[in-house]
Amino acid sequence: MTYKVGLLGLGTVGAGVAKIIQDPSGRHPLLPDIKIARVGVRSLNKQRDVAIDANIVTDDLESIVNDPEIDIVVEVIGGIEPAKSLILKAIANGKHVVTANKAVIARHGNEIFSESKQKGVYVMLEAAACGGIPVIQALKQSLGGNRITELTGIVNGTTNYILSRMYFEGADFGDTLAEAQKLGYAEADPTADVDGYDAADKMAILASLAFGDRVNLEDIYREGIRSITSADIGYAKELGFTIKLLGIARRAVGKEESDLEIRVHPTLIPIQHPLANIHGVTNAVRIEGDPVGEVVFSGPGAGSGATASAVVADIINVVAALKSVPNQINQLMGCSHEHYAKIAPIENTVTQFYARLLTHDKPGVIGDLGTAFGHHQVSLNAILQKNTVHDGLAEIVVVTQQVSELNFQQAIAAIRQLPTLHSIPTILRVL
């Protein structure tokens, strides 16, 4: 039996998907049973990087999700709309869906998965987080017998490229971002990447799968990397760290098992940590589970090849399930979460902190800082004081021991009132 695919989008990823399906030699034995029957595009006149029969290409996207001959709808057009509406219409018409759209899943997964469960169809999303790394199916299947305690990841290739360049070359953020845009690693509007929105979308998906509950995207604490300077990179090196934009999801310390911490922010990582040596546009996810222990997935997180690979793998999984048990849903492939996780507010987290302060170069500054930190139960692990940097200001870097976020922020508020303080350019968390 041949399974017909309706492909929505023929850009970089869509073209990659088409190339794989049209060239099955040496690949999975089910690929010859999969046929691209129709292709939906926004512009019929645009040049494409793949040879497609013009007779199956249309700019009427709804006609594809309404076509009774289509078995699987593959959505790779991106964005919220019309992608969300097309996915829901495909589900309503009893079609299985494969998507690479992290934004739609992170924001509207509740509605999408509720509808898919009611209609008895698959919604597959391996390509929606970390591209070529098979972490989603691992969480659904391979690690299904484990109790996941923590998931930490470098899940955005653009920010990892920027921070890697800053680490190795001492470059400034602005110059490195411009280079990333020139090379195509960053968009003309880099907000989604450098401000952490893309990583938060992915962590909402991964945390939901890891911990078994739906996640409200709005509950995820998020910071980007715009404030990171070459000075911070240099101090991190001196202290034995590197800086990465991390997504962190774990059981909340000292809370009920249902409480989770989920946050995205730049983080100092000890250089011996498995994620510290993940550089360039590479993604990596570290998972801790009982009884498996530590597992690390690493590989390309974006791009035509990586994302298309994940999309086609999902199509193959759907076809394999339909062939083996027709008209039944494989529970290992579905997403049947119904309840929302309780996400602990950032104030409740416990971690270490790095802070870089500029102070007036006067006697007693260190004592003033120590008193303010101590008054709020913040113990220091390391302190660096540099010579006057400019305009009579001294630069002081502190790294705390484990401390509650609330206590640390109260200490910082007190320090901001000190007459000897000029400014606090950077505050970062430490893994």
C-alpha positions in Angstrom: 0.0 0.0 0.0 1.2 3.5 -0.8 0.7 6.2 1.8 0.2 9.7 0.3 1.8 12.7 1.9 0.6 16.3 1.6 3.6 18.6 2.0 2.8 22.1 3.3 5.9 24.2 2.5 8.8 23.7 0.0 11.4 25.9 1.6 14.7 24.7 3.0 13.2 22.0 5.1 10.4 21.1 2.8 12.8 20.7 -0.1 15.0 18.5 2.1 12.0 16.3 2.9 11.1 15.9 -0.7 14.7 15.0 -1.7 14.8 12.2 0.8 11.4 10.7 -0.1 12.2 11.0 -3.9 15.5 9.2 -3.4 14.8 6.2 -1.2 17.8 4.0 -2.3 19.8 2.8 0.6 17.4 4.3 3.1 14.6 2.8 5.2 12.7 0.0 3.4 9.4 1.7 4.0 10.3 4.9 2.1 9.2 3.4 -1.3 5.7 3.1 0.2 5.6 6.8 0.8 4.6 9.2 -2.0 4.4 13.0 -2.1 1.0 13.4 -3.6 0.5 17.2 -3.2 2.6 20.2 -2.3 1.3 23.5 -0.9 3.4 26.7 -1.3 2.7 30.3 -0.7 4.2 31.4 -4.0 3.9 29.3 -7.2 6.6 31.4 -9.0 9.4 31.0 -6.5 12.5 29.0 -7.5 12.8 25.8 -5.6 15.9 23.7 -4.6 14.2 20.5 -5.6 12.6 19.0 -8.7 8.8 18.6 -8.1 6.1 17.8 -10.6 4.4 21.1 -11.2 1.0 19.4 -11.5 1.0 18.5 -7.8 2.0 22.0 -6.6 -0.7 24.4 -5.4 -1.0 27.7 -3.5 -4.3 26.5 -2.1 -3.1 25.1 1.2 -6.5 24.2 2.5 -7.2 22.0 -0.5 -4.4 19.7 0.7 -5.7 19.2 4.3 -9.2 18.7 2.8 -8.0 16.2 0.2 -9.5 12.8 1.0 -6.6 11.0 -0.7 -4.0 12.4 1.6 -3.0 10.2 4.5 -0.3 12.3 6.2 0.0 16.1 6.3 3.5 17.4 6.8 3.6 21.0 8.0 6.9 22.8 7.5 5.7 26.3 6.6 6.5 27.7 10.0 4.9 30.5 12.0 1.7 30.4 13.9 -0.9 31.0 11.2 -1.9 29.6 8.9 0.0 26.6 10.3 -2.1 26.1 13.4 -5.4 26.3 11.5 -4.1 23.9 8.8 -2.9 21.4 11.4 -6.3 21.5 13.2 -8.2 21.1 10.0 -6.0 18.2 8.9 -6.7 16.5 12.3 -10.5 17.2 12.0 -10.3 15.4 8.6 -8.7 12.4 10.2 -5.3 12.9 8.8 -2.0 12.2 10.7 0.3 15.2 11.1 4.0 15.6 11.1 5.3 19.1 12.0 8.6 20.9 12.6 6.7 23.9 14.1 8.0 24.4 17.7 6.1 27.7 18.1 2.7 26.2 17.3 3.3 23.1 19.5 4.6 25.2 22.4 1.7 27.6 22.3 -1.2 25.5 21.0 -0.2 22.0 21.8 -3.0 21.7 24.3 -5.7 22.1 21.6 -3.8 20.2 19.0 -3.2 17.1 21.1 -6.6 17.1 22.6 -8.1 17.1 19.1 -5.7 14.5 17.8 -6.6 12.2 20.7 -10.3 12.6 20.0 -9.9 11.9 16.3 -7.4 9.0 16.9 -4.6 10.4 14.7 -0.9 10.9 15.3 0.8 14.3 15.7 4.5 13.8 15.4 7.0 16.5 16.3 10.6 15.1 16.4 11.8 18.0 14.2 10.2 20.7 16.5 13.1 20.5 19.0 16.8 20.0 18.3 16.4 19.0 14.6 18.6 16.0 13.9 18.9 14.8 17.6 16.3 12.0 18.2 15.6 13.2 21.7 11.8 13.4 21.4 11.3 9.7 20.5 13.9 8.8 23.1 11.7 10.5 25.8 8.6 8.9 24.4 10.0 5.4 24.0 13.6 4.5 24.8 13.6 6.2 28.2 10.0 5.4 28.9 10.9 3.2 31.8 12.8 5.9 33.6 11.8 8.5 36.1 13.3 11.7 34.6 14.8 14.0 37.2 16.5 16.6 35.1 16.8 17.7 31.4 19.4 20.3 30.5 20.1 21.4 27.0 21.8 23.7 24.6 18.8 23.9 22.3 19.5 27.0 20.2 22.3 26.8 17.6 22.4 30.5 16.9 23.2 31.6 20.5 25.6 28.7 20.8 27.5 29.8 17.7 27.7 33.4 19.1 28.8 32.4 22.5 31.4 29.9 21.1 32.9 32.6 18.9 33.0 35.0 21.9 34.7 32.3 24.0 37.4 31.4 21.5 38.1 34.7 19.8 37.2 37.3 22.5 34.8 39.0 20.2 32.0 41.3 21.3 28.4 40.2 21.1 27.3 42.8 18.5 30.1 41.9 16.1 29.5 38.2 16.5 25.8 38.5 16.0 26.4 40.5 12.8 28.7 37.7 11.5 26.1 35.0 12.4 23.5 37.0 10.4 25.9 37.2 7.4 26.5 33.4 7.5 22.8 32.7 7.8 23.0 31.3 11.3 20.9 34.2 12.7 17.8 35.9 11.2 17.7 39.5 10.2 15.5 39.9 13.3 17.4 37.8 15.8 14.9 38.3 18.7 13.6 34.8 18.9 17.1 33.4 19.2 19.1 35.8 21.3 16.3 36.7 23.7 15.6 33.0 24.4 12.1 32.7 22.9 13.1 29.8 20.6 14.8 27.9 23.4 11.7 28.4 25.7 9.5 27.0 23.0 11.7 23.9 22.7 11.9 23.5 26.5 8.1 23.6 26.8 8.0 20.6 24.5 10.9 18.7 26.0 9.8 19.2 29.6 6.3 18.1 28.8 7.6 14.8 27.4 10.2 14.3 30.1 7.9 14.9 33.1 4.5 13.8 31.7 2.5 17.0 32.0 1.6 19.8 29.7 3.6 23.0 30.2 2.3 26.6 29.9 4.9 28.5 27.9 4.2 31.6 29.9 5.4 29.8 33.1 8.9 29.4 31.8 11.4 31.9 33.1 13.4 33.3 30.2 16.5 35.5 29.7 18.6 36.0 26.6 22.2 36.6 25.9 22.3 40.3 24.9 23.9 41.4 28.2 26.9 39.0 27.8 30.2 40.8 27.1 33.7 39.7 26.2 34.6 40.7 29.8 32.2 38.2 31.2 33.5 35.5 28.9 37.0 36.3 30.1 36.1 36.1 33.8 34.2 32.9 33.2 37.4 31.3 31.7 39.5 32.6 34.6 37.1 31.0 37.1 37.0 27.7 35.2 33.6 28.1 33.4 32.2 28.7 30.0 28.9 30.5 29.2 26.0 28.9 27.4 22.3 29.7 26.9 20.8 26.7 28.7 17.3 25.3 29.0 16.9 23.7 32.4 14.0 21.5 33.5 14.1 19.6 36.8 12.1 18.6 39.8 11.9 21.6 42.1 14.1 21.5 45.1 12.2 20.8 48.3 8.8 20.8 46.6 6.2 18.3 45.8 7.1 15.8 43.0 4.6 17.6 40.7 6.5 20.9 41.0 9.0 21.6 38.3 11.6 24.3 37.6 11.8 25.2 33.9 14.0 28.1 32.9 16.0 29.4 30.0 18.9 31.8 30.6 22.7 32.2 30.0 24.6 30.1 32.5 28.1 29.6 33.6 29.0 25.9 33.1 32.1 24.2 34.7 34.5 23.4 31.9 34.4 19.7 32.8 30.6 19.5 32.3 29.4 17.4 29.3 27.7 20.5 27.7 30.7 22.8 28.1 32.4 21.5 25.0 29.4 21.8 22.7 30.4 24.5 20.3 29.2 26.2 17.1 25.6 25.6 15.9 25.5 22.1 17.6 22.7 21.3 20.0 23.0 18.9 23.0 20.6 17.6 25.6 21.6 16.0 28.8 19.0 13.8 30.6 19.2 12.3 34.1 16.9 9.4 34.8 16.3 6.6 37.3 17.6 4.0 36.6 19.5 4.9 33.4 21.7 7.7 35.0 23.1 10.3 32.6 22.4 10.3 28.8 23.6 13.0 26.4 22.3 13.5 22.9 24.3 15.8 20.6 24.2 16.8 17.0 23.0 19.4 14.5 20.0 21.2 15.8 18.8 23.0 12.7 19.3 23.2 8.9 17.8 21.4 6.0 19.5 18.1 6.5 19.0 17.7 10.2 15.4 18.9 10.3 14.4 17.0 7.1 15.9 13.9 8.6 13.7 14.2 11.7 10.6 14.9 9.6 11.0 11.9 7.4 11.7 9.7 10.5 8.3 10.7 11.9 6.6 10.0 8.5 8.2 6.5 8.5 7.1 5.9 12.1 3.5 6.8 11.3 3.6 4.5 8.2 5.1 1.7 10.2 2.4 2.0 12.9 -0.4 2.1 10.3 1.0 -1.0 8.6 1.5 -3.0 11.8 -1.8 -2.2 13.6 -4.3 -0.5 11.2 -6.9 1.7 12.7 -5.3 1.7 16.2 -3.0 4.3 17.8 0.4 3.2 19.2 0.4 4.8 22.7 4.2 5.0 22.6 4.0 7.4 19.7 1.2 9.6 20.9 1.2 12.5 23.4 -1.6 11.9 25.8 -0.8 14.4 28.6 -3.9 16.0 30.0 -2.8 17.9 33.1 -0.7 21.0 33.4 2.5 20.9 35.4 2.9 23.3 38.4 6.0 25.4 37.6 7.8 26.8 40.5 8.4 30.6 40.3 12.0 31.6 39.7 12.1 33.1 43.2 11.9 29.6 44.6 15.0 28.2 42.8 18.3 27.5 44.4 21.5 28.0 42.5 24.8 29.8 42.4 25.2 33.2 40.9 27.9 35.2 39.1 27.8 39.0 39.3 30.1 41.6 37.8 30.0 45.0 39.6 31.6 48.3 38.9 32.4 50.3 42.1 34.0 53.5 43.0 37.7 52.7 43.8 37.5 53.6 47.5 38.5 51.7 50.7 35.9 49.4 52.3 34.1 48.5 49.1 34.7 44.7 49.5 33.6 45.0 53.2 30.4 46.8 52.2 29.6 44.1 49.6 30.3 41.3 52.1 28.1 42.8 54.7 25.2 43.2 52.2 25.5 39.6 51.0 25.9 38.2 54.5 22.9 40.1 55.8 20.8 38.2 53.2 22.4 34.8 53.9 24.4 34.8 50.6 27.8 33.1 51.0 30.5 33.8 48.5 32.5 31.1 46.8 34.9 33.3 44.8 35.7 37.0 44.5 37.9 38.8 42.0 38.9 42.4 42.2 40.6 44.0 39.2 42.5 47.3 38.9 40.7 50.5 38.1 39.1 50.0 34.7 38.1 53.5 33.7 36.9 56.7 35.2 38.1 55.7 38.7 36.0 52.6 38.8 37.0 49.2 40.0 35.6 45.9 38.6 34.6 43.2 41.1 33.4 39.8 40.2 31.7 37.5 42.7 30.5 33.9 42.5 28.2 32.8 45.3 27.6 29.4 46.8 24.2 27.7 46.5 21.6 30.3 47.5 17.9 30.9 47.0 17.1 33.3 44.2 15.0 35.4 46.5 17.8 35.9 49.0 20.3 36.8 46.2 18.0 39.3 44.6 17.3 40.9 48.0 21.1 41.2 48.5 21.5 42.7 45.1 18.7 45.2 45.8 20.6 46.3 49.0 23.9 46.5 47.1 22.3 48.8 44.5 21.7 51.3 47.4 25.4 51.4 48.4 27.1 54.8 47.7 30.2 53.0 46.6 28.4 51.1 43.8 28.4 52.5 40.3 26.5 49.7 38.5 26.0 46.0 38.1 26.5 45.2 34.4 26.0 41.5 34.5 24.2 38.9 36.7 24.3 35.2 35.6 23.4 31.9 37.1 25.8 29.1 37.6 25.0 25.4 36.8 
